[in-house]
Amino acid sequence: MWFLKVFDDLQLDIVGFLAILGEGSVARNAQVTTLSSFALIPRLSPAPQAFYLHERPSRLPMKQGTVVGVYSGNVRYELNFFSNLLHTDTLQRFDVKIVRLSLSTPEGDSRAINAYPFGPLFWLAIMGAVMSIALIVLSVFWNDGMSLLATILLSLISTVIGIGSRWTLDLPEPRGDRRTVPNGDVVIYYPHGSFLIVRCEEAVARMYFTAESCNYYWNDNAYRTTALFASLMLMGGIVMLSNSTIKLQICWLGAYALLNAAYWAVAALNPAHHNWDITAFEIEHEGYEGEETPPANYTEALWRAIAITRTTEWLRTATGIAPSSQNWVHFLREAEDAAQSRPLEFSQNGKLILPHWNAQKALTDVMLGKPANVLV
């Protein structure tokens, strides 16, 4: 039976494959990484191939949902990146919440939304750079030229692809408007039947209806050229690494193990809280009486949203949130009358008091052709 007897007999040729492992953790934050200038720092990174895609994304991730301007009439049949970034809390089925969104950055100040300059991704870059420096020093100390070349090639990949993938975020900033504009309240409708009412100024509300885009510094031909060079450097680096001495291969093994663990840890963090700087926006939850008791069905959830906004104008556009049949039009008219039946009232703790109206019974009566329901 064969066992390892001499240290130099240890074979770690497979260690080169460690350079391409961990693509999932790297890909999760690849786009925001190339937005920051630290992407140009020469450094070791697990799975550098995750940074060069066949097609660069023209927009940031979107989610399903509908955004409606309560008074403006604007409609968007998706939740753009701005919506996903600000509202990360998951609403349960039929939940109805109210938040107030305000912009604290004065006009002419820096961008309201940008990547964190010194967030976790920055420290990952510093960690990778430190690993590169340490491996260069050890390669020189132990006279391992193959490991030295591997370190240089694999470290410069991040710089090459960082140059080719560099981009800026094109998202119109909220600005004051001296013209008379409608109030900016927004209703976000989620596919599972929940509603988020956002109270904000019109200048801020416009960002919910804007399609952000990624403006790249280099065109597709230049990007593909840098991706080609990065691929060649990756292959060359792996070959050099596989032919380095066993002592340096063990060092490489430790470096990639630490880097993979760090990248997986950062990938588990919420990007909105750790990778994107949205401190210019202040989000405050505004409660209402009965909020702690979730609606039993969609009709009740819809009624709460109507009672909070005190109008059904936002439902009369082609949003698909409520049916457009005559019975539903009649029901929505009754719901609006019930919502406006008395002035706004607030409890002693500042919560909005909604009118007591049996929405489900009213809808049933309308469907059966019975007289209008009354407040209870």
matplotlib code that plots the C-alpha trace (Angstrom):
import matplotlib.pyplot as plt

x = [0.0, 1.4, 1.6, 3.4, 6.9, 8.8, 7.3, 8.5, 6.5, 3.3, 1.4, -1.0, -1.2, -5.0, -4.4, -4.6, -8.3, -8.8, -8.4, -11.7, -13.8, -16.3, -18.0, -21.4, -20.1, -18.2, -20.9, -23.4, -21.5, -19.6, -21.6, -21.3, -17.6, -16.8, -18.6, -16.0, -12.4, -11.0, -11.9, -8.6, -6.4, -4.2, -5.3, -6.1, -9.8, -11.5, -13.2, -12.1, -14.0, -17.2, -16.4, -16.4, -19.7, -20.7, -23.1, -22.8, -26.1, -27.6, -29.7, -29.5, -31.7, -35.5, -38.3, -42.0, -44.5, -46.4, -45.7, -48.5, -48.4, -51.4, -52.0, -49.7, -51.2, -47.7, -47.5, -44.6, -45.1, -41.8, -39.9, -36.8, -33.5, -34.2, -37.4, -35.6, -32.7, -34.8, -37.5, -35.7, -38.2, -40.3, -44.0, -46.2, -49.2, -51.9, -49.7, -50.3, -47.6, -46.9, -43.5, -42.3, -39.4, -37.4, -34.1, -31.7, -28.9, -29.1, -29.1, -25.7, -24.3, -22.9, -25.0, -27.9, -27.1, -23.7, -21.5, -20.0, -16.5, -15.2, -17.7, -17.1, -16.2, -13.4, -11.9, -12.2, -10.1, -7.5, -7.4, -6.8, -4.0, -2.4, -2.5, -0.8, 2.0, 2.5, 2.8, 5.2, 7.4, 7.3, 8.0, 11.1, 12.2, 12.0, 13.2, 10.1, 9.8, 6.8, 4.8, 6.0, 4.7, 1.4, 1.0, 1.6, -0.7, -3.6, -3.4, -3.4, -6.6, -8.6, -7.1, -7.6, -11.2, -11.8, -10.8, -12.9, -16.0, -15.8, -19.2, -21.3, -24.9, -27.3, -30.2, -31.7, -31.2, -34.2, -34.2, -36.5, -39.1, -40.5, -43.5, -46.7, -46.6, -49.0, -48.2, -45.7, -47.3, -46.6, -48.3, -46.1, -48.2, -46.4, -47.5, -48.6, -51.2, -49.4, -49.2, -46.6, -47.7, -44.8, -45.3, -42.8, -42.3, -42.9, -39.2, -38.3, -41.3, -40.1, -37.2, -39.7, -40.7, -37.2, -35.3, -31.8, -29.0, -25.3, -23.1, -19.9, -16.6, -15.6, -17.7, -18.3, -15.3, -12.9, -14.6, -14.3, -10.7, -10.0, -12.0, -9.8, -6.6, -8.0, -8.9, -5.4, -3.9, -6.1, -5.0, -1.3, -1.6, -3.1, -0.3, 2.4, 0.7, 0.6, 4.3, 5.3, 7.0, 4.9, 5.6, 4.2, 1.2, 0.3, 0.5, -1.8, -4.2, -4.4, -4.8, -7.7, -9.4, -9.4, -10.5, -13.4, -14.6, -14.5, -16.3, -19.0, -19.5, -19.9, -22.2, -24.5, -24.9, -27.8, -26.4, -28.7, -27.2, -23.6, -22.7, -24.8, -24.7, -28.3, -27.8, -29.1, -32.6, -34.5, -37.2, -39.6, -42.4, -45.8, -48.3, -52.1, -54.6, -55.2, -51.9, -50.9, -53.9, -53.2, -56.0, -57.8, -58.0, -57.1, -60.3, -59.5, -55.9, -57.1, -59.6, -56.8, -54.7, -57.6, -58.4, -54.8, -54.6, -58.2, -58.7, -59.1, -57.7, -54.6, -56.7, -58.6, -55.5, -54.5, -52.6, -54.2, -54.4, -58.2, -60.6, -62.2, -65.7, -68.7, -69.3, -65.7, -66.0, -69.1, -67.3, -64.3, -66.6, -68.2, -64.7, -63.6, -66.8, -66.1, -62.5, -63.5, -66.5, -64.7, -61.6, -58.2, -57.9, -54.9, -54.7, -52.8, -49.7, -49.8, -51.3, -53.7, -57.3, -59.0, -62.7, -64.5, -66.0, -66.8, -65.1, -65.8, -69.5, -69.7, -68.1, -70.5, -73.5, -72.3, -71.9, -75.4, -76.9, -77.9, -77.9, -74.7, -72.9, -72.6, -70.0, -70.0]
y = [0.0, 3.3, 6.3, 9.6, 9.3, 12.3, 15.8, 16.6, 13.6, 15.4, 16.2, 19.2, 19.7, 20.1, 23.3, 25.3, 24.6, 26.4, 29.6, 29.1, 27.8, 30.0, 31.6, 31.9, 34.0, 36.3, 36.7, 37.9, 41.2, 41.3, 44.2, 46.5, 45.6, 46.9, 50.2, 51.2, 52.2, 49.5, 47.0, 48.2, 47.1, 44.1, 41.3, 37.7, 36.8, 33.4, 32.6, 35.8, 34.4, 35.5, 39.1, 38.7, 37.7, 37.0, 39.9, 42.8, 43.7, 46.9, 47.3, 46.3, 43.5, 44.1, 42.2, 41.6, 44.1, 47.2, 50.8, 53.4, 57.1, 57.8, 61.2, 61.5, 58.5, 57.1, 53.3, 50.9, 47.2, 46.2, 47.1, 48.8, 48.7, 51.8, 50.2, 47.0, 48.8, 51.0, 48.5, 45.3, 44.1, 41.2, 41.8, 38.8, 37.9, 40.6, 42.9, 46.6, 49.0, 52.7, 54.3, 57.9, 58.4, 61.7, 62.8, 64.4, 65.3, 68.9, 69.9, 69.9, 67.4, 64.0, 61.4, 60.0, 56.4, 55.0, 52.1, 52.2, 53.4, 51.4, 48.6, 44.9, 44.7, 47.2, 45.1, 42.0, 43.8, 44.8, 41.2, 39.9, 42.5, 41.5, 37.9, 38.8, 40.7, 37.9, 35.3, 37.5, 37.8, 34.1, 33.2, 35.4, 34.1, 30.5, 31.2, 29.9, 31.6, 29.7, 30.8, 34.4, 34.4, 32.8, 35.5, 38.3, 36.8, 35.9, 39.2, 41.4, 39.7, 41.8, 45.0, 44.0, 43.0, 45.9, 48.2, 46.5, 46.3, 49.8, 51.5, 54.3, 54.2, 56.3, 57.0, 60.5, 62.2, 63.7, 67.5, 70.1, 71.5, 75.0, 74.1, 72.9, 69.2, 66.6, 65.0, 62.2, 59.3, 55.9, 52.5, 49.4, 46.3, 42.9, 39.8, 38.0, 40.6, 43.0, 46.8, 49.3, 52.9, 55.3, 58.9, 61.1, 64.2, 64.1, 64.6, 61.4, 59.5, 59.9, 57.6, 54.7, 55.1, 55.6, 52.9, 53.0, 51.9, 50.9, 53.2, 51.4, 53.2, 50.8, 49.4, 45.7, 45.2, 46.6, 44.7, 41.4, 42.1, 42.6, 39.4, 37.5, 38.8, 37.9, 34.4, 33.8, 35.2, 32.9, 29.8, 30.8, 31.5, 28.1, 26.4, 28.3, 27.5, 23.8, 23.8, 25.7, 24.0, 22.1, 24.7, 27.5, 25.4, 24.9, 28.7, 29.1, 26.6, 28.5, 31.9, 30.6, 28.9, 32.1, 34.2, 31.8, 31.9, 35.7, 36.0, 33.6, 35.5, 38.8, 37.2, 36.3, 40.0, 42.1, 44.2, 47.1, 47.5, 46.8, 47.4, 50.4, 53.8, 54.9, 57.0, 60.1, 58.6, 58.5, 55.8, 56.0, 53.6, 55.1, 52.8, 52.8, 51.4, 47.7, 47.1, 44.4, 42.3, 41.2, 41.3, 38.1, 38.3, 40.4, 42.5, 43.6, 44.4, 46.5, 48.4, 49.3, 50.7, 52.7, 54.0, 55.1, 56.9, 58.1, 57.7, 55.0, 57.1, 54.9, 51.9, 53.3, 53.1, 49.8, 48.5, 45.1, 45.4, 45.4, 44.0, 46.4, 44.9, 47.2, 45.5, 46.2, 49.8, 50.2, 48.6, 50.9, 53.9, 52.8, 52.2, 55.7, 57.2, 55.2, 56.3, 60.0, 59.7, 61.5, 63.7, 62.2, 61.1, 60.0, 58.1, 59.5, 57.6, 59.2, 56.2, 56.8, 55.7, 54.0, 54.1, 50.9, 49.5, 45.9, 45.6, 42.0, 42.3, 45.4, 43.5, 40.6, 43.0, 44.6, 41.3, 40.3, 43.6, 44.6, 48.2, 49.9, 48.8, 51.4, 52.2, 50.0]
z = [0.0, -1.1, 1.2, 0.9, 2.4, 1.1, 1.1, -2.5, -3.7, -2.9, -6.1, -6.3, -10.1, -9.6, -7.6, -10.9, -11.1, -7.8, -9.8, -11.7, -8.7, -6.9, -10.0, -8.3, -5.4, -7.8, -10.3, -7.7, -7.3, -10.5, -12.0, -9.1, -8.7, -12.1, -11.3, -8.8, -9.5, -7.2, -9.9, -11.6, -8.7, -9.7, -7.4, -7.1, -7.5, -7.6, -10.9, -12.8, -15.8, -14.0, -14.9, -18.7, -20.1, -23.7, -23.5, -21.0, -19.3, -20.5, -17.3, -13.7, -12.3, -12.3, -10.6, -11.3, -10.1, -11.0, -10.0, -10.3, -9.6, -7.3, -8.8, -11.8, -13.7, -14.5, -14.8, -15.1, -15.3, -13.6, -10.5, -11.7, -9.9, -7.9, -6.5, -5.6, -4.0, -1.7, -0.7, 0.2, 2.9, 1.8, 2.2, 3.0, 1.0, 1.0, 3.2, 3.0, 4.2, 4.1, 3.9, 3.5, 1.2, 1.2, -0.3, 2.1, -0.4, -1.4, -5.1, -6.7, -4.2, -5.2, -6.9, -4.7, -5.7, -6.2, -5.2, -1.7, -2.0, 1.0, 1.3, 1.5, -2.2, -1.6, 1.2, -1.0, -3.6, -0.9, 0.4, -3.2, -3.7, -0.4, -1.5, -4.7, -3.0, -0.5, -3.3, -5.2, -2.2, -1.4, -5.1, -5.1, -1.7, -2.8, -6.3, -8.0, -11.4, -12.5, -9.4, -9.9, -13.5, -12.4, -9.7, -12.2, -14.9, -12.6, -10.7, -13.9, -15.1, -12.8, -14.2, -17.8, -17.4, -15.0, -17.9, -20.4, -18.2, -16.7, -16.7, -15.1, -13.8, -15.9, -13.6, -13.7, -10.3, -8.5, -8.9, -7.7, -10.1, -9.9, -12.1, -10.6, -10.6, -9.0, -5.7, -6.0, -4.0, -5.5, -5.1, -5.7, -6.3, -5.9, -7.8, -4.5, -3.8, -1.4, -1.7, -0.7, -0.6, -0.9, 0.1, -1.6, -3.7, -7.4, -8.1, -6.2, -7.6, -11.1, -10.3, -10.0, -13.6, -15.1, -16.9, -15.6, -17.9, -17.8, -19.9, -20.7, -21.3, -24.1, -27.0, -27.6, -29.8, -27.2, -24.5, -26.3, -27.0, -23.3, -22.5, -25.0, -23.4, -19.9, -21.1, -22.4, -19.2, -17.2, -19.2, -19.0, -15.3, -14.6, -16.6, -14.7, -11.4, -12.2, -12.8, -9.6, -6.7, -4.1, -1.4, -3.5, -4.6, -1.0, -0.5, -3.5, -2.1, 1.1, -0.7, -2.9, 0.0, 2.0, -1.0, -1.8, 1.8, 1.8, -1.5, -0.4, 2.8, 0.9, -1.6, 1.3, 2.4, 1.2, -1.8, -1.0, 2.5, 1.8, -1.8, -2.8, -1.1, -0.7, 2.5, 0.7, 0.9, 4.2, 4.5, 7.4, 8.1, 8.6, 10.3, 10.3, 12.8, 12.2, 10.3, 12.7, 11.5, 7.9, 5.4, 4.9, 1.2, -1.8, -1.7, 1.8, 0.9, -2.1, 0.1, 2.5, -0.3, -1.5, 2.0, 2.4, -0.9, -0.7, -4.4, -7.1, -9.9, -9.9, -10.5, -13.5, -15.8, -17.5, -14.5, -14.3, -10.5, -10.5, -13.1, -15.5, -15.6, -14.9, -11.5, -10.4, -11.7, -9.5, -6.6, -6.9, -7.0, -3.8, -2.2, -3.2, -1.6, 1.6, 1.7, 1.3, 3.6, 6.4, 6.8, 7.6, 11.2, 13.2, 16.5, 19.5, 18.5, 15.0, 13.1, 10.3, 11.1, 8.1, 7.7, 8.8, 5.6, 4.8, 1.4, 0.9, 1.6, -0.6, -3.5, -3.0, -3.0, -6.2, -7.9, -6.8, -7.9, -4.3, -3.0, -2.1, 1.1, 3.9, 6.4, 9.5]

ax = plt.figure().add_subplot(projection="3d")
ax.plot(x, y, z, "-o")
ax.set_aspect("equal")
plt.show()
